[in-house]
Amino acid sequence: MTWNEGYVTQIPYTPGFYHHLSPANLHLVLLMKRVQGLPLHQPFTYCELACGLGMTTNILAAAYPHAQFYGTDFNPTHILHARTIAQAAGLTNVTFADKSFKEYLHEDLPPFDFICLHGIYSWISEENRQAIVEFIRQKLKIGGVVYISYNTMPGWAMMAPLQRLMLQYKTVTNTSVEQRLNGALEFLEQMKATKAVYLQEPNVVKRLERLKSQNRSYLIHEYFNEHWTALYFDQVHQQMEQAKLTYLGSAHLIDNMENLNFTAEAIQALAKIPDPVYREVVRDFYLNNTFRRDVYVRGLEFLSPAEQTEAFRRMKFMLTVAVDQIKLEHQTALGKLQLQENVYRPITMCLKEEGPLSLGQLEAKLSAHNIPLQRLIQALLVMTGMGYAHPVVEGIEPTQAQRFNQAMIQRSLHHSDVNFLCSPVIGNGISVPRLEQLLLLAEAKGEQGLEFVWQNLKNSGMRFTKEGKTLETPEENWQFLQESAQKFAQNRRPVLRQLGI
């Protein structure tokens, strides 16, 4: 077998940032479950297995200069990109290696407080899954935290045959991997047009339509890996037990809130299942889950309910979006969810006017609204889960994050591969698209900054897209850039400034 062991290596994976992997998010999950977490202003060690292009690891290393970060991915193209970004930003607390999981076991590594892996567990062989389990068993500290996400059943049951069909198409054709993906999608359309019964099923048709618009690199990695497997929770849980891990909950905060995911009758039915592992499997059937983001710990130190409440009361929160982006109506597995205006609006306006506040301070300022503390806690957790708010991580030196952001903003003049920047205030990454980065660059250049950016973009032949239409003339593009700068200054810039960007 070749070095790639059935894994797609012909093209790089997408350069994404995954905020669920951040220590700040994992710390919040632990607190939700009444488990004592590591203070994030103290030194800690963090490892990402299958780090891809390294964006998550690099941004988190920039956010926590007092911690040590390690990332491995056996694709050397991925690691070259990760190291290039780290060097450009002057990061000295991150180390990348192009090692397989089995090879990484024998590296000279410290014991880790956090070990995280996103998605890869579904895309590799059983032998490599066992190597990951052994790595966690040997390298995770007592009290350490593991994040592991993966494709799961029963949500993938309808699409698993489609993945198999696309994979087999790949093996019987001999063109580039990109051409094989396009050929597979065309072949599926042909099957649908000629009335293949499977491809008449409405949910399959809907998913097939979605595939056409999804990122091609993602599709190749999702559908063309030979060992692709959608796993049930109990299968992963059994393997994590081998590393002495205990399941805690989901890294996606809202997944942990039963009243937002299930009817009262479903909550009662689930509560009657005595076995916690089987209960979690049944829970996935209620939700028809396609993807899990599981958090495990090695050893438990529980807080009392009073200690948990006091820890929440001390925790500071801040808004991460402009107020007009906060919506009270959301679609969930249960249908439409309407957030209570008399709870969420006062919280939102108070955080907008006052800036970051502890829950205790928020409770005092909103005393006239008679919002119970536990209701206030849940509302802030919901807002964090929806990306509207985030806890503040105090005691972190911001210089390294600022240096990282400056390097990435400068890079945006010629590259479009980094669409996240680092917030030292919340210890997490924030989505900042290339256009916004260019506007930040213009701001840094001073009075003539926008013209400087425009001249460089014009010389490179870049054109903007407005309402799905590419702007053709230089005049149209220059006007669009000016309009975007005005909107950015009014709406988005104040939020980024509060986030330390």
Residue pairs with C-beta under 8 A, 6 or more apart in sequence:
3 74
4 74
4 75
5 100
5 124
5 125
5 128
5 227
6 125
6 225
6 226
6 227
7 74
7 123
7 124
7 225
7 226
7 227
8 177
8 220
8 221
8 224
8 225
9 75
9 77
10 176
10 177
10 220
11 177
11 178
11 217
11 220
12 52
12 53
12 75
12 77
12 78
12 81
12 217
13 52
13 53
13 75
13 78
13 217
13 218
13 221
14 52
14 53
14 215
14 217
14 218
15 52
15 53
15 55
15 81
15 417
15 418
15 419
16 52
16 55
16 56
17 55
17 56
17 59
17 419
17 420
17 429
17 431
18 56
18 118
19 25
19 428
19 429
20 118
20 147
20 149
20 251
20 252
20 293
21 48
21 56
21 60
21 116
21 118
21 147
21 251
22 60
22 63
22 427
22 428
22 429
23 38
23 40
23 44
23 46
23 60
23 64
23 67
23 114
23 427
24 40
24 390
24 391
24 393
24 426
24 427
24 428
25 251
25 253
25 428
26 37
26 114
26 145
26 147
26 251
26 295
27 37
27 38
27 40
27 391
28 253
28 381
28 384
28 391
29 248
29 249
29 250
29 251
29 253
29 256
29 295
30 36
30 37
30 145
30 248
30 295
30 297
31 37
31 303
31 308
31 311
31 312
31 315
32 249
32 253
32 256
32 381
33 248
33 249
33 256
34 302
34 303
34 304
34 305
34 308
35 248
35 297
35 300
35 301
35 302
35 303
36 301
36 302
36 303
37 145
38 44
38 113
38 143
40 64
40 393
40 396
40 427
41 66
41 393
41 394
41 395
41 396
42 66
43 66
43 67
43 68
44 64
44 67
44 68
44 113
44 114
45 67
45 68
45 69
45 70
45 110
45 111
45 112
45 113
45 114
45 141
46 57
46 60
46 64
46 67
46 68
46 69
46 70
46 112
46 113
46 114
46 115
46 116
47 69
47 70
47 71
47 72
47 109
47 112
47 114
47 115
47 116
47 139
48 56
48 57
48 69
48 70
48 71
48 72
48 116
48 117
48 118
49 72
49 101
49 104
49 115
49 116
49 117
49 120
49 132
49 135
50 72
50 73
50 117
50 118
50 119
50 120
51 57
51 71
51 72
51 73
51 78
51 82
51 96
52 73
52 78
53 78
53 81
53 82
53 417
54 71
54 73
54 78
54 79
54 81
54 82
54 83
54 85
54 86
54 96
55 82
55 85
55 418
55 420
55 429
56 118
56 429
57 69
57 70
57 71
57 82
57 94
57 96
58 82
58 85
58 86
58 89
58 91
58 94
58 404
59 404
59 420
59 421
59 422
59 428
59 429
60 69
60 427
60 428
60 429
61 67
61 69
61 86
61 91
61 93
61 94
62 89
62 91
62 400
62 401
62 403
62 404
62 405
62 422
62 424
63 393
63 396
63 401
63 422
63 423
63 424
63 427
63 428
63 429
64 93
64 396
64 427
65 93
65 396
65 397
65 399
65 400
65 401
66 93
66 396
66 397
67 93
68 93
68 94
68 95
68 110
69 93
69 94
69 95
70 94
70 95
70 96
70 97
70 109
70 112
71 82
71 94
71 95
71 96
71 97
72 79
72 96
72 97
72 98
72 99
72 101
72 104
73 79
73 82
73 96
73 98
74 98
74 99
74 100
74 101
74 103
75 98
76 98
78 98
79 96
79 97
79 98
81 417
82 96
83 96
85 408
85 418
86 94
86 96
88 407
88 408
88 411
89 403
89 404
89 407
89 408
90 400
90 403
90 404
90 407
91 400
91 404
93 400
97 104
97 107
99 107
100 128
100 131
101 128
101 131
101 132
101 135
102 128
102 131
104 135
105 131
105 134
105 135
105 138
109 139
111 139
111 140
111 141
111 144
112 139
112 140
112 141
112 144
113 141
113 143
113 144
113 145
114 144
114 145
114 146
114 147
115 135
115 136
115 139
115 140
115 144
115 145
115 146
115 147
116 146
116 147
116 148
117 132
117 147
117 148
117 149
118 147
118 149
119 149
119 150
119 151
121 129
121 132
121 148
121 149
121 150
121 231
121 236
122 150
122 151
122 228
122 229
122 230
122 231
123 221
123 222
123 225
123 227
123 228
124 225
124 227
125 227
126 227
128 227
129 239
130 239
133 239
133 240
133 242
133 243
134 243
136 146
136 240
136 243
136 245
137 242
137 243
137 244
140 146
140 243
140 245
140 298
141 298
142 298
142 299
143 297
143 298
143 299
143 301
144 297
144 298
145 295
145 296
145 297
146 240
146 243
146 245
146 295
146 296
146 297
146 298
147 251
147 293
147 294
147 295
148 236
148 240
148 294
148 296
149 251
149 291
149 292
149 293
149 294
150 230
150 231
150 236
150 291
150 292
150 294
151 228
151 229
151 230
151 231
151 290
151 291
152 230
152 231
152 232
152 233
152 284
152 289
152 290
152 291
152 292
153 230
153 231
153 232
153 284
153 289
154 284
154 285
154 288
154 289
155 230
155 284
155 287
155 288
155 289
155 290
155 291
156 163
156 230
156 290
157 230
158 201
158 203
158 204
158 207
159 204
159 207
159 290
160 230
161 198
162 188
162 204
162 207
162 208
162 223
163 222
163 223
163 228
165 184
165 188
166 181
166 184
166 188
166 223
166 224
167 223
167 224
167 225
167 226
167 228
169 180
169 183
169 184
169 187
170 177
170 180
170 181
170 184
170 224
173 179
173 180
173 183
175 183
177 220
177 224
178 216
178 220
180 224
181 216
181 219
181 220
181 223
181 224
184 223
185 211
185 212
188 199
188 208
189 208
191 199
192 199
192 200
192 205
192 208
198 204
199 205
199 208
211 219
222 228
230 290
232 281
232 284
233 277
233 280
233 281
233 284
233 292
233 294
234 277
234 278
234 280
234 281
236 292
236 294
237 247
237 277
237 280
240 247
240 294
240 296
243 298
244 298
244 299
245 296
245 297
245 298
246 296
246 297
246 298
246 299
246 300
247 276
247 277
247 280
247 294
247 295
247 296
248 295
248 296
248 297
249 255
249 256
249 294
249 295
250 256
250 292
250 293
250 294
250 295
251 293
251 294
251 295
252 293
252 385
253 381
253 382
253 384
253 385
254 260
254 261
254 381
254 382
254 385
254 386
255 261
255 293
257 378
257 381
257 382
257 385
258 267
258 270
259 267
260 332
260 334
260 337
260 382
261 286
261 287
261 332
261 333
261 334
262 270
262 286
262 334
263 334
266 286
270 279
270 282
270 283
270 286
273 279
273 282
283 289
284 292
287 333
288 333
303 311
309 373
309 374
309 377
312 359
312 377
313 358
313 359
313 360
313 363
313 373
314 358
314 359
314 360
315 358
315 359
315 391
315 392
316 356
316 357
316 358
316 359
316 391
316 392
316 394
317 351
317 356
317 357
317 358
317 359
317 362
317 380
317 383
317 384
317 389
317 390
317 391
317 392
318 351
318 355
318 356
318 357
318 389
318 390
318 392
318 425
318 426
318 498
318 499
319 326
319 348
319 351
319 352
319 388
319 389
319 495
319 498
320 387
320 388
320 389
320 390
320 423
320 426
320 430
320 495
320 499
321 387
321 388
321 495
322 491
322 492
322 494
322 495
323 348
323 349
323 352
324 491
325 388
326 344
326 348
326 383
326 388
328 338
328 339
328 341
328 344
328 345
329 336
329 337
329 338
329 339
330 336
330 337
330 339
330 386
331 337
339 379
339 382
342 369
343 369
343 371
343 375
343 376
343 379
344 379
344 383
346 366
346 369
346 371
347 362
347 366
347 371
347 376
347 379
347 380
347 383
348 383
348 388
350 357
350 362
350 365
350 366
351 357
351 362
351 389
354 361
354 365
355 498
356 392
356 425
356 498
357 365
359 373
359 376
359 377
359 380
362 376
362 380
363 371
363 373
363 376
366 376
371 379
380 389
383 389
384 390
384 391
390 426
390 428
391 426
392 425
392 426
393 425
393 426
393 427
396 424
396 427
397 424
398 424
398 425
398 500
400 424
401 422
401 423
401 424
401 500
402 424
402 500
404 421
404 422
405 421
405 422
405 501
406 444
408 418
408 421
408 437
409 421
409 437
409 440
409 441
409 444
410 441
411 418
412 418
412 434
412 437
412 438
412 441
413 438
413 441
413 453
413 456
414 460
416 434
418 437
419 431
419 432
419 433
419 434
420 429
420 430
420 431
420 432
421 429
421 430
421 432
421 437
421 501
422 429
422 430
422 501
423 429
423 430
423 499
423 500
423 501
424 500
425 498
425 499
425 500
426 499
430 496
430 499
430 501
432 440
432 496
432 501
435 464
435 484
436 488
436 492
436 496
438 453
438 457
439 450
439 453
439 484
439 485
439 488
440 496
440 501
441 449
441 453
442 449
442 450
442 452
442 453
442 485
443 449
443 493
445 452
445 453
450 481
450 482
450 485
453 481
454 477
454 478
454 481
457 477
457 481
458 474
458 477
463 470
463 471
463 472
463 477
464 470
464 471
464 477
464 480
464 481
465 471
466 480
471 477
471 480
